[in-house]
Amino acid sequence: MRMLNLFKTVRLRWFEIGIFKVGLLALGVAIGAYWSDVFGAYLNELLGIAAIALIYITFVWSRQK
């Protein structure tokens, strides 16, 4: 039996990455809509995490040649 390697290298084209991102966005919206009572109490913390992550990615992206 072959073992599943979750950390293997995968090459995706730009539109495949777009499809992946749309899927993740839809999943996030669905989770947020379904469990709004659970995540509503942590809205400020979640927005802070999102802001830090996006600032970090922007910094890494701007430093690449």
PQR file with spaces between the fields and no chain letter, atoms N, CA, C, O and H, PARSE charges and radii, in Angstrom:
ATOM       1  N    MET     1       0.841   -1.176    0.000 -0.4000 1.5000
ATOM       2  CA   MET     1       0.000    0.000    0.000 -0.0000 2.0000
ATOM       3  C    MET     1       0.887    1.240    0.000  0.5500 1.7000
ATOM       4  O    MET     1       1.872    1.309    0.735 -0.5500 1.4000
ATOM       5  N    ARG     2       0.528    2.227   -0.836 -0.4000 1.5000
ATOM       6  CA   ARG     2       1.294    3.467   -0.895 -0.0000 2.0000
ATOM       7  C    ARG     2       0.837    4.418    0.201  0.5500 1.7000
ATOM       8  O    ARG     2      -0.350    4.508    0.516 -0.5500 1.4000
ATOM       9  H    ARG     2      -0.272    2.171   -1.433  0.4000 1.0000
ATOM      10  N    MET     3       1.798    5.119    0.767 -0.4000 1.5000
ATOM      11  CA   MET     3       1.477    6.111    1.797 -0.0000 2.0000
ATOM      12  C    MET     3       1.189    7.448    1.131  0.5500 1.7000
ATOM      13  O    MET     3       1.820    7.784    0.129 -0.5500 1.4000
ATOM      14  H    MET     3       2.762    5.046    0.511  0.4000 1.0000
ATOM      15  N    LEU     4       0.254    8.211    1.664 -0.4000 1.5000
ATOM      16  CA   LEU     4      -0.098    9.521    1.151 -0.0000 2.0000
ATOM      17  C    LEU     4       0.934   10.530    1.636  0.5500 1.7000
ATOM      18  O    LEU     4       1.151   10.668    2.840 -0.5500 1.4000
ATOM      19  H    LEU     4      -0.259    7.938    2.478  0.4000 1.0000
ATOM      20  N    ASN     5       1.572   11.235    0.706 -0.4000 1.5000
ATOM      21  CA   ASN     5       2.557   12.249    1.046 -0.0000 2.0000
ATOM      22  C    ASN     5       1.902   13.623    0.915  0.5500 1.7000
ATOM      23  O    ASN     5       1.707   14.117   -0.196 -0.5500 1.4000
ATOM      24  H    ASN     5       1.396   11.122   -0.272  0.4000 1.0000
ATOM      25  N    LEU     6       1.562   14.240    2.048 -0.4000 1.5000
ATOM      26  CA   LEU     6       0.911   15.540    2.034 -0.0000 2.0000
ATOM      27  C    LEU     6       1.873   16.675    1.711  0.5500 1.7000
ATOM      28  O    LEU     6       1.429   17.778    1.392 -0.5500 1.4000
ATOM      29  H    LEU     6       1.720   13.839    2.951  0.4000 1.0000
ATOM      30  N    PHE     7       3.176   16.435    1.784 -0.4000 1.5000
ATOM      31  CA   PHE     7       4.167   17.488    1.633 -0.0000 2.0000
ATOM      32  C    PHE     7       4.935   17.387    0.316  0.5500 1.7000
ATOM      33  O    PHE     7       6.044   17.911    0.212 -0.5500 1.4000
ATOM      34  H    PHE     7       3.537   15.539    2.043  0.4000 1.0000
ATOM      35  N    LYS     8       4.374   16.732   -0.674 -0.4000 1.5000
ATOM      36  CA   LYS     8       5.058   16.617   -1.950 -0.0000 2.0000
ATOM      37  C    LYS     8       4.921   17.929   -2.730  0.5500 1.7000
ATOM      38  O    LYS     8       4.003   18.712   -2.484 -0.5500 1.4000
ATOM      39  H    LYS     8       3.473   16.306   -0.589  0.4000 1.0000
ATOM      40  N    THR     9       5.821   18.154   -3.649 -0.4000 1.5000
ATOM      41  CA   THR     9       5.795   19.348   -4.472 -0.0000 2.0000
ATOM      42  C    THR     9       4.693   19.232   -5.519  0.5500 1.7000
ATOM      43  O    THR     9       4.553   18.210   -6.190 -0.5500 1.4000
ATOM      44  H    THR     9       6.567   17.518   -3.849  0.4000 1.0000
ATOM      45  N    VAL    10       3.920   20.297   -5.638 -0.4000 1.5000
ATOM      46  CA   VAL    10       2.825   20.333   -6.604 -0.0000 2.0000
ATOM      47  C    VAL    10       2.985   21.602   -7.432  0.5500 1.7000
ATOM      48  O    VAL    10       3.221   22.681   -6.888 -0.5500 1.4000
ATOM      49  H    VAL    10       4.033   21.127   -5.093  0.4000 1.0000
ATOM      50  N    ARG    11       2.855   21.469   -8.743 -0.4000 1.5000
ATOM      51  CA   ARG    11       2.907   22.636   -9.627 -0.0000 2.0000
ATOM      52  C    ARG    11       1.513   22.900  -10.160  0.5500 1.7000
ATOM      53  O    ARG    11       0.870   22.026  -10.742 -0.5500 1.4000
ATOM      54  H    ARG    11       2.663   20.593   -9.185  0.4000 1.0000
ATOM      55  N    LEU    12       1.061   24.127   -9.946 -0.4000 1.5000
ATOM      56  CA   LEU    12      -0.262   24.524  -10.411 -0.0000 2.0000
ATOM      57  C    LEU    12      -0.123   25.728  -11.330  0.5500 1.7000
ATOM      58  O    LEU    12       0.744   26.579  -11.134 -0.5500 1.4000
ATOM      59  H    LEU    12       1.582   24.837   -9.473  0.4000 1.0000
ATOM      60  N    ARG    13      -0.989   25.786  -12.336 -0.4000 1.5000
ATOM      61  CA   ARG    13      -1.034   26.957  -13.199 -0.0000 2.0000
ATOM      62  C    ARG    13      -1.843   28.038  -12.509  0.5500 1.7000
ATOM      63  O    ARG    13      -2.524   27.776  -11.517 -0.5500 1.4000
ATOM      64  H    ARG    13      -1.693   25.095  -12.495  0.4000 1.0000
ATOM      65  N    TRP    14      -1.768   29.255  -13.036 -0.4000 1.5000
ATOM      66  CA   TRP    14      -2.392   30.405  -12.374 -0.0000 2.0000
ATOM      67  C    TRP    14      -3.894   30.217  -12.197  0.5500 1.7000
ATOM      68  O    TRP    14      -4.433   30.581  -11.152 -0.5500 1.4000
ATOM      69  H    TRP    14      -1.215   29.467  -13.842  0.4000 1.0000
ATOM      70  N    PHE    15      -4.573   29.666  -13.176 -0.4000 1.5000
ATOM      71  CA   PHE    15      -6.028   29.525  -13.048 -0.0000 2.0000
ATOM      72  C    PHE    15      -6.381   28.418  -12.057  0.5500 1.7000
ATOM      73  O    PHE    15      -7.441   28.474  -11.434 -0.5500 1.4000
ATOM      74  H    PHE    15      -4.135   29.371  -14.025  0.4000 1.0000
ATOM      75  N    GLU    16      -5.520   27.415  -11.898 -0.4000 1.5000
ATOM      76  CA   GLU    16      -5.770   26.364  -10.910 -0.0000 2.0000
ATOM      77  C    GLU    16      -5.615   26.917   -9.499  0.5500 1.7000
ATOM      78  O    GLU    16      -6.353   26.527   -8.593 -0.5500 1.4000
ATOM      79  H    GLU    16      -4.658   27.369  -12.404  0.4000 1.0000
ATOM      80  N    ILE    17      -4.669   27.816   -9.309 -0.4000 1.5000
ATOM      81  CA   ILE    17      -4.510   28.483   -8.008 -0.0000 2.0000
ATOM      82  C    ILE    17      -5.735   29.351   -7.734  0.5500 1.7000
ATOM      83  O    ILE    17      -6.210   29.422   -6.601 -0.5500 1.4000
ATOM      84  H    ILE    17      -4.070   28.133  -10.044  0.4000 1.0000
ATOM      85  N    GLY    18      -6.245   30.012   -8.776 -0.4000 1.5000
ATOM      86  CA   GLY    18      -7.461   30.808   -8.627 -0.0000 2.0000
ATOM      87  C    GLY    18      -8.646   29.968   -8.211  0.5500 1.7000
ATOM      88  O    GLY    18      -9.420   30.370   -7.342 -0.5500 1.4000
ATOM      89  H    GLY    18      -5.859   29.955   -9.697  0.4000 1.0000
ATOM      90  N    ILE    19      -8.795   28.806   -8.822 -0.4000 1.5000
ATOM      91  CA   ILE    19      -9.878   27.893   -8.455 -0.0000 2.0000
ATOM      92  C    ILE    19      -9.727   27.438   -7.005  0.5500 1.7000
ATOM      93  O    ILE    19     -10.712   27.364   -6.271 -0.5500 1.4000
ATOM      94  H    ILE    19      -8.167   28.480   -9.528  0.4000 1.0000
ATOM      95  N    PHE    20      -8.500   27.135   -6.594 -0.4000 1.5000
ATOM      96  CA   PHE    20      -8.230   26.731   -5.216 -0.0000 2.0000
ATOM      97  C    PHE    20      -8.600   27.848   -4.241  0.5500 1.7000
ATOM      98  O    PHE    20      -9.214   27.590   -3.206 -0.5500 1.4000
ATOM      99  H    PHE    20      -7.700   27.196   -7.191  0.4000 1.0000
ATOM     100  N    LYS    21      -8.229   29.085   -4.567 -0.4000 1.5000
ATOM     101  CA   LYS    21      -8.535   30.213   -3.688 -0.0000 2.0000
ATOM     102  C    LYS    21     -10.037   30.464   -3.604  0.5500 1.7000
ATOM     103  O    LYS    21     -10.553   30.756   -2.525 -0.5500 1.4000
ATOM     104  H    LYS    21      -7.730   29.295   -5.408  0.4000 1.0000
ATOM     105  N    VAL    22     -10.737   30.355   -4.711 -0.4000 1.5000
ATOM     106  CA   VAL    22     -12.193   30.530   -4.694 -0.0000 2.0000
ATOM     107  C    VAL    22     -12.837   29.453   -3.825  0.5500 1.7000
ATOM     108  O    VAL    22     -13.776   29.732   -3.081 -0.5500 1.4000
ATOM     109  H    VAL    22     -10.318   30.117   -5.588  0.4000 1.0000
ATOM     110  N    GLY    23     -12.334   28.232   -3.921 -0.4000 1.5000
ATOM     111  CA   GLY    23     -12.851   27.155   -3.081 -0.0000 2.0000
ATOM     112  C    GLY    23     -12.618   27.413   -1.604  0.5500 1.7000
ATOM     113  O    GLY    23     -13.507   27.184   -0.783 -0.5500 1.4000
ATOM     114  H    GLY    23     -11.571   28.006   -4.526  0.4000 1.0000
ATOM     115  N    LEU    24     -11.422   27.891   -1.259 -0.4000 1.5000
ATOM     116  CA   LEU    24     -11.146   28.212    0.145 -0.0000 2.0000
ATOM     117  C    LEU    24     -12.001   29.371    0.628  0.5500 1.7000
ATOM     118  O    LEU    24     -12.472   29.362    1.765 -0.5500 1.4000
ATOM     119  H    LEU    24     -10.701   28.077   -1.926  0.4000 1.0000
ATOM     120  N    LEU    25     -12.207   30.367   -0.225 -0.4000 1.5000
ATOM     121  CA   LEU    25     -13.061   31.495    0.149 -0.0000 2.0000
ATOM     122  C    LEU    25     -14.494   31.023    0.395  0.5500 1.7000
ATOM     123  O    LEU    25     -15.119   31.412    1.382 -0.5500 1.4000
ATOM     124  H    LEU    25     -11.825   30.374   -1.149  0.4000 1.0000
ATOM     125  N    ALA    26     -15.007   30.190   -0.501 -0.4000 1.5000
ATOM     126  CA   ALA    26     -16.365   29.672   -0.331 -0.0000 2.0000
ATOM     127  C    ALA    26     -16.481   28.846    0.950  0.5500 1.7000
ATOM     128  O    ALA    26     -17.479   28.949    1.664 -0.5500 1.4000
ATOM     129  H    ALA    26     -14.499   29.875   -1.302  0.4000 1.0000
ATOM     130  N    LEU    27     -15.472   28.033    1.243 -0.4000 1.5000
ATOM     131  CA   LEU    27     -15.484   27.247    2.473 -0.0000 2.0000
ATOM     132  C    LEU    27     -15.467   28.155    3.698  0.5500 1.7000
ATOM     133  O    LEU    27     -16.191   27.908    4.663 -0.5500 1.4000
ATOM     134  H    LEU    27     -14.662   27.949    0.662  0.4000 1.0000
ATOM     135  N    GLY    28     -14.653   29.193    3.666 -0.4000 1.5000
ATOM     136  CA   GLY    28     -14.589   30.132    4.790 -0.0000 2.0000
ATOM     137  C    GLY    28     -15.895   30.866    5.017  0.5500 1.7000
ATOM     138  O    GLY    28     -16.324   31.045    6.156 -0.5500 1.4000
ATOM     139  H    GLY    28     -14.065   29.393    2.882  0.4000 1.0000
ATOM     140  N    VAL    29     -16.527   31.292    3.934 -0.4000 1.5000
ATOM     141  CA   VAL    29     -17.822   31.977    4.060 -0.0000 2.0000
ATOM     142  C    VAL    29     -18.879   31.013    4.598  0.5500 1.7000
ATOM     143  O    VAL    29     -19.686   31.388    5.449 -0.5500 1.4000
ATOM     144  H    VAL    29     -16.178   31.147    3.008  0.4000 1.0000
ATOM     145  N    ALA    30     -18.875   29.780    4.106 -0.4000 1.5000
ATOM     146  CA   ALA    30     -19.850   28.793    4.579 -0.0000 2.0000
ATOM     147  C    ALA    30     -19.662   28.501    6.065  0.5500 1.7000
ATOM     148  O    ALA    30     -20.637   28.422    6.812 -0.5500 1.4000
ATOM     149  H    ALA    30     -18.219   29.476    3.415  0.4000 1.0000
ATOM     150  N    ILE    31     -18.422   28.341    6.489 -0.4000 1.5000
ATOM     151  CA   ILE    31     -18.152   28.082    7.915 -0.0000 2.0000
ATOM     152  C    ILE    31     -18.569   29.283    8.754  0.5500 1.7000
ATOM     153  O    ILE    31     -19.191   29.129    9.805 -0.5500 1.4000
ATOM     154  H    ILE    31     -17.630   28.405    5.882  0.4000 1.0000
ATOM     155  N    GLY    32     -18.221   30.483    8.284 -0.4000 1.5000
ATOM     156  CA   GLY    32     -18.592   31.694    9.017 -0.0000 2.0000
ATOM     157  C    GLY    32     -20.094   31.893    9.107  0.5500 1.7000
ATOM     158  O    GLY    32     -20.599   32.356   10.129 -0.5500 1.4000
ATOM     159  H    GLY    32     -17.716   30.608    7.430  0.4000 1.0000
ATOM     160  N    ALA    33     -20.810   31.547    8.048 -0.4000 1.5000
ATOM     161  CA   ALA    33     -22.270   31.699    8.064 -0.0000 2.0000
ATOM     162  C    ALA    33     -22.921   30.661    8.965  0.5500 1.7000
ATOM     163  O    ALA    33     -23.873   30.964    9.684 -0.5500 1.4000
ATOM     164  H    ALA    33     -20.399   31.170    7.217  0.4000 1.0000
ATOM     165  N    TYR    34     -22.414   29.454    8.926 -0.4000 1.5000
ATOM     166  CA   TYR    34     -23.020   28.371    9.699 -0.0000 2.0000
ATOM     167  C    TYR    34     -22.714   28.504   11.189  0.5500 1.7000
ATOM     168  O    TYR    34     -23.582   28.268   12.029 -0.5500 1.4000
ATOM     169  H    TYR    34     -21.641   29.208    8.341  0.4000 1.0000
ATOM     170  N    TRP    35     -21.485   28.881   11.510 -0.4000 1.5000
ATOM     171  CA   TRP    35     -21.062   28.989   12.907 -0.0000 2.0000
ATOM     172  C    TRP    35     -20.814   30.430   13.310  0.5500 1.7000
ATOM     173  O    TRP    35     -19.837   30.719   14.001 -0.5500 1.4000
ATOM     174  H    TRP    35     -20.780   29.073   10.827  0.4000 1.0000
ATOM     175  N    SER    36     -21.679   31.334   12.891 -0.4000 1.5000
ATOM     176  CA   SER    36     -21.475   32.758   13.185 -0.0000 2.0000
ATOM     177  C    SER    36     -21.501   33.043   14.687  0.5500 1.7000
ATOM     178  O    SER    36     -20.805   33.941   15.160 -0.5500 1.4000
ATOM     179  H    SER    36     -22.472   31.100   12.329  0.4000 1.0000
ATOM     180  N    ASP    37     -22.299   32.286   15.434 -0.4000 1.5000
ATOM     181  CA   ASP    37     -22.339   32.488   16.892 -0.0000 2.0000
ATOM     182  C    ASP    37     -21.007   32.127   17.533  0.5500 1.7000
ATOM     183  O    ASP    37     -20.591   32.768   18.498 -0.5500 1.4000
ATOM     184  H    ASP    37     -22.864   31.556   15.050  0.4000 1.0000
ATOM     185  N    VAL    38     -20.342   31.118   17.013 -0.4000 1.5000
ATOM     186  CA   VAL    38     -19.061   30.669   17.573 -0.0000 2.0000
ATOM     187  C    VAL    38     -17.959   31.665   17.253  0.5500 1.7000
ATOM     188  O    VAL    38     -17.203   32.065   18.138 -0.5500 1.4000
ATOM     189  H    VAL    38     -20.681   30.597   16.229  0.4000 1.0000
ATOM     190  N    PHE    39     -17.865   32.075   15.965 -0.4000 1.5000
ATOM     191  CA   PHE    39     -16.755   32.923   15.538 -0.0000 2.0000
ATOM     192  C    PHE    39     -17.009   34.407   15.748  0.5500 1.7000
ATOM     193  O    PHE    39     -16.071   35.202   15.697 -0.5500 1.4000
ATOM     194  H    PHE    39     -18.480   31.750   15.246  0.4000 1.0000
ATOM     195  N    GLY    40     -18.249   34.792   15.981 -0.4000 1.5000
ATOM     196  CA   GLY    40     -18.575   36.201   16.174 -0.0000 2.0000
ATOM     197  C    GLY    40     -17.871   36.813   17.367  0.5500 1.7000
ATOM     198  O    GLY    40     -17.510   37.990   17.343 -0.5500 1.4000
ATOM     199  H    GLY    40     -19.011   34.146   16.022  0.4000 1.0000
ATOM     200  N    ALA    41     -17.677   36.032   18.399 -0.4000 1.5000
ATOM     201  CA   ALA    41     -17.009   36.526   19.601 -0.0000 2.0000
ATOM     202  C    ALA    41     -15.515   36.778   19.365  0.5500 1.7000
ATOM     203  O    ALA    41     -14.889   37.514   20.127 -0.5500 1.4000
ATOM     204  H    ALA    41     -17.971   35.077   18.419  0.4000 1.0000
ATOM     205  N    TYR    42     -14.950   36.185   18.338 -0.4000 1.5000
ATOM     206  CA   TYR    42     -13.521   36.306   18.065 -0.0000 2.0000
ATOM     207  C    TYR    42     -13.232   37.140   16.818  0.5500 1.7000
ATOM     208  O    TYR    42     -12.166   37.006   16.216 -0.5500 1.4000
ATOM     209  H    TYR    42     -15.458   35.586   17.719  0.4000 1.0000
ATOM     210  N    LEU    43     -14.170   37.995   16.429 -0.4000 1.5000
ATOM     211  CA   LEU    43     -14.030   38.749   15.187 -0.0000 2.0000
ATOM     212  C    LEU    43     -12.782   39.621   15.184  0.5500 1.7000
ATOM     213  O    LEU    43     -12.049   39.630   14.195 -0.5500 1.4000
ATOM     214  H    LEU    43     -15.035   38.104   16.918  0.4000 1.0000
ATOM     215  N    ASN    44     -12.521   40.352   16.261 -0.4000 1.5000
ATOM     216  CA   ASN    44     -11.337   41.222   16.305 -0.0000 2.0000
ATOM     217  C    ASN    44     -10.045   40.417   16.227  0.5500 1.7000
ATOM     218  O    ASN    44      -9.107   40.820   15.540 -0.5500 1.4000
ATOM     219  H    ASN    44     -13.116   40.345   17.064  0.4000 1.0000
ATOM     220  N    GLU    45      -9.987   39.295   16.917 -0.4000 1.5000
ATOM     221  CA   GLU    45      -8.788   38.466   16.873 -0.0000 2.0000
ATOM     222  C    GLU    45      -8.567   37.886   15.479  0.5500 1.7000
ATOM     223  O    GLU    45      -7.438   37.849   14.991 -0.5500 1.4000
ATOM     224  H    GLU    45     -10.749   38.968   17.475  0.4000 1.0000
ATOM     225  N    LEU    46      -9.646   37.433   14.841 -0.4000 1.5000
ATOM     226  CA   LEU    46      -9.537   36.877   13.494 -0.0000 2.0000
ATOM     227  C    LEU    46      -9.113   37.938   12.484  0.5500 1.7000
ATOM     228  O    LEU    46      -8.308   37.661   11.595 -0.5500 1.4000
ATOM     229  H    LEU    46     -10.563   37.463   15.238  0.4000 1.0000
ATOM     230  N    LEU    47      -9.647   39.146   12.615 -0.4000 1.5000
ATOM     231  CA   LEU    47      -9.232   40.233   11.730 -0.0000 2.0000
ATOM     232  C    LEU    47      -7.763   40.596   11.960  0.5500 1.7000
ATOM     233  O    LEU    47      -7.049   40.921   11.012 -0.5500 1.4000
ATOM     234  H    LEU    47     -10.301   39.371   13.337  0.4000 1.0000
ATOM     235  N    GLY    48      -7.318   40.543   13.201 -0.4000 1.5000
ATOM     236  CA   GLY    48      -5.908   40.802   13.497 -0.0000 2.0000
ATOM     237  C    GLY    48      -4.989   39.762   12.878  0.5500 1.7000
ATOM     238  O    GLY    48      -3.950   40.100   12.310 -0.5500 1.4000
ATOM     239  H    GLY    48      -7.899   40.280   13.971  0.4000 1.0000
ATOM     240  N    ILE    49      -5.373   38.501   12.988 -0.4000 1.5000
ATOM     241  CA   ILE    49      -4.585   37.422   12.378 -0.0000 2.0000
ATOM     242  C    ILE    49      -4.541   37.595   10.868  0.5500 1.7000
ATOM     243  O    ILE    49      -3.488   37.437   10.250 -0.5500 1.4000
ATOM     244  H    ILE    49      -6.217   38.226   13.449  0.4000 1.0000
ATOM     245  N    ALA    50      -5.685   37.921   10.274 -0.4000 1.5000
ATOM     246  CA   ALA    50      -5.730   38.131    8.823 -0.0000 2.0000
ATOM     247  C    ALA    50      -4.843   39.298    8.416  0.5500 1.7000
ATOM     248  O    ALA    50      -4.115   39.202    7.428 -0.5500 1.4000
ATOM     249  H    ALA    50      -6.540   38.050   10.776  0.4000 1.0000
ATOM     250  N    ALA    51      -4.890   40.384    9.152 -0.4000 1.5000
ATOM     251  CA   ALA    51      -4.075   41.554    8.827 -0.0000 2.0000
ATOM     252  C    ALA    51      -2.587   41.239    8.930  0.5500 1.7000
ATOM     253  O    ALA    51      -1.814   41.617    8.050 -0.5500 1.4000
ATOM     254  H    ALA    51      -5.482   40.462    9.954  0.4000 1.0000
ATOM     255  N    ILE    52      -2.178   40.554    9.989 -0.4000 1.5000
ATOM     256  CA   ILE    52      -0.764   40.196   10.162 -0.0000 2.0000
ATOM     257  C    ILE    52      -0.314   39.272    9.040  0.5500 1.7000
ATOM     258  O    ILE    52       0.764   39.461    8.478 -0.5500 1.4000
ATOM     259  H    ILE    52      -2.806   40.246   10.704  0.4000 1.0000
ATOM     260  N    ALA    53      -1.130   38.276    8.709 -0.4000 1.5000
ATOM     261  CA   ALA    53      -0.766   37.344    7.640 -0.0000 2.0000
ATOM     262  C    ALA    53      -0.648   38.059    6.301  0.5500 1.7000
ATOM     263  O    ALA    53       0.292   37.805    5.549 -0.5500 1.4000
ATOM     264  H    ALA    53      -2.006   38.123    9.166  0.4000 1.0000
ATOM     265  N    LEU    54      -1.593   38.953    5.992 -0.4000 1.5000
ATOM     266  CA   LEU    54      -1.557   39.660    4.716 -0.0000 2.0000
ATOM     267  C    LEU    54      -0.389   40.642    4.651  0.5500 1.7000
ATOM     268  O    LEU    54       0.226   40.795    3.596 -0.5500 1.4000
ATOM     269  H    LEU    54      -2.356   39.159    6.604  0.4000 1.0000
ATOM     270  N    ILE    55      -0.080   41.295    5.740 -0.4000 1.5000
ATOM     271  CA   ILE    55       1.088   42.193    5.772 -0.0000 2.0000
ATOM     272  C    ILE    55       2.368   41.398    5.571  0.5500 1.7000
ATOM     273  O    ILE    55       3.254   41.838    4.839 -0.5500 1.4000
ATOM     274  H    ILE    55      -0.580   41.171    6.597  0.4000 1.0000
ATOM     275  N    TYR    56       2.481   40.246    6.200 -0.4000 1.5000
ATOM     276  CA   TYR    56       3.668   39.401    6.036 -0.0000 2.0000
ATOM     277  C    TYR    56       3.818   38.944    4.587  0.5500 1.7000
ATOM     278  O    TYR    56       4.904   39.039    4.015 -0.5500 1.4000
ATOM     279  H    TYR    56       1.761   39.889    6.795  0.4000 1.0000
ATOM     280  N    ILE    57       2.736   38.448    3.994 -0.4000 1.5000
ATOM     281  CA   ILE    57       2.788   37.985    2.602 -0.0000 2.0000
ATOM     282  C    ILE    57       3.129   39.142    1.664  0.5500 1.7000
ATOM     283  O    ILE    57       3.892   38.962    0.715 -0.5500 1.4000
ATOM     284  H    ILE    57       1.854   38.370    4.458  0.4000 1.0000
ATOM     285  N    THR    58       2.578   40.315    1.916 -0.4000 1.5000
ATOM     286  CA   THR    58       2.904   41.489    1.098 -0.0000 2.0000
ATOM     287  C    THR    58       4.377   41.843    1.221  0.5500 1.7000
ATOM     288  O    THR    58       5.014   42.202    0.231 -0.5500 1.4000
ATOM     289  H    THR    58       1.958   40.461    2.687  0.4000 1.0000
ATOM     290  N    PHE    59       4.919   41.747    2.420 -0.4000 1.5000
ATOM     291  CA   PHE    59       6.335   42.040    2.639 -0.0000 2.0000
ATOM     292  C    PHE    59       7.211   41.028    1.893  0.5500 1.7000
ATOM     293  O    PHE    59       8.164   41.417    1.217 -0.5500 1.4000
ATOM     294  H    PHE    59       4.401   41.456    3.224  0.4000 1.0000
ATOM     295  N    VAL    60       6.901   39.749    2.008 -0.4000 1.5000
ATOM     296  CA   VAL    60       7.672   38.714    1.322 -0.0000 2.0000
ATOM     297  C    VAL    60       7.579   38.896   -0.188  0.5500 1.7000
ATOM     298  O    VAL    60       8.582   38.779   -0.892 -0.5500 1.4000
ATOM     299  H    VAL    60       6.127   39.433    2.557  0.4000 1.0000
ATOM     300  N    TRP    61       6.376   39.183   -0.689 -0.4000 1.5000
ATOM     301  CA   TRP    61       6.169   39.372   -2.115 -0.0000 2.0000
ATOM     302  C    TRP    61       6.955   40.581   -2.643  0.5500 1.7000
ATOM     303  O    TRP    61       7.513   40.532   -3.739 -0.5500 1.4000
ATOM     304  H    TRP    61       5.561   39.279   -0.117  0.4000 1.0000
ATOM     305  N    SER    62       6.994   41.657   -1.862 -0.4000 1.5000
ATOM     306  CA   SER    62       7.682   42.870   -2.311 -0.0000 2.0000
ATOM     307  C    SER    62       9.201   42.708   -2.286  0.5500 1.7000
ATOM     308  O    SER    62       9.905   43.403   -3.020 -0.5500 1.4000
ATOM     309  H    SER    62       6.541   41.697   -0.971  0.4000 1.0000
ATOM     310  N    ARG    63       9.714   41.806   -1.458 -0.4000 1.5000
ATOM     311  CA   ARG    63      11.166   41.592   -1.355 -0.0000 2.0000
ATOM     312  C    ARG    63      11.705   40.658   -2.427  0.5500 1.7000
ATOM     313  O    ARG    63      12.915   40.622   -2.651 -0.5500 1.4000
ATOM     314  H    ARG    63       9.143   41.242   -0.862  0.4000 1.0000
ATOM     315  N    GLN    64      10.854   39.913   -3.087 -0.4000 1.5000
ATOM     316  CA   GLN    64      11.305   38.977   -4.117 -0.0000 2.0000
ATOM     317  C    GLN    64      11.594   39.741   -5.404  0.5500 1.7000
ATOM     318  O    GLN    64      10.964   40.755   -5.707 -0.5500 1.4000
ATOM     319  H    GLN    64       9.871   39.942   -2.905  0.4000 1.0000
ATOM     320  N    LYS    65      12.568   39.222   -6.151 -0.4000 1.5000
ATOM     321  CA   LYS    65      12.948   39.867   -7.414 -0.0000 2.0000
ATOM     322  C    LYS    65      12.175   39.306   -8.559  0.5500 1.7000
ATOM     323  O    LYS    65      12.364   39.730   -9.699 -0.5500 1.4000
ATOM     324  H    LYS    65      13.080   38.399   -5.905  0.4000 1.0000
